[in-house]
Amino acid sequence: MSNAEHGCDAEEEQSFEEALERLEEIAEALEAGHISLEQSLDLFQEGMDLIERCGEILEAADGKIEELIEINEDVLGTTSLDLEQRE
């Protein structure tokens, strides 16, 4: 099934959870082995694209976390190390 068949017009609009769910579907289809070689290659390529998309989403989330930590340090005058020592 294509992204459009899964309710996604463009890969960039897919959430991390949607992409991960589709990756699971692809893995199950490939593991079952009841599809042609051509279909397998198409699904493999789609899976690789989804892995790249998930990586981009995770990198963006990591950047946002780093930004929030920096803001916290600026506002509170503490460092991450200071916060860890208090726990």
Buried (B, 14 or more C-beta within 10 A) or exposed (E): EEBEEEEBEEBEEBEBEBBBBBBEBBEEBBEEEEEEEEEBEBBEEBBEBBEEBBEBBEEEEEEEEEEEEEEBBEEEEEEEEEEEEEE
